[in-house]
Amino acid sequence: MPEKHRGRPTSDNPKTMRVDVRLTEEELKMLDEYCQRMDVSRPQGLRDGIKALNAKK
């Protein structure tokens, strides 16, 4: 019988890099409003913003 593994399955693209960022109250409000509109978490909202910067090229 195969050995059972515990925990979440591994990801194809794991998020191993961590970035701490300081924001003004206005920037945090903008992020939170975006996240609420798009129904995403703060980290996902930041990833969306980074991808949008790359799309502007």
Secondary structure by P-SEA (a helix, b strand, c coil): ccccccccccccccccbbbbbbbcaaaaaaaaaaaaaacccaaaaaaaaaaaaaaac
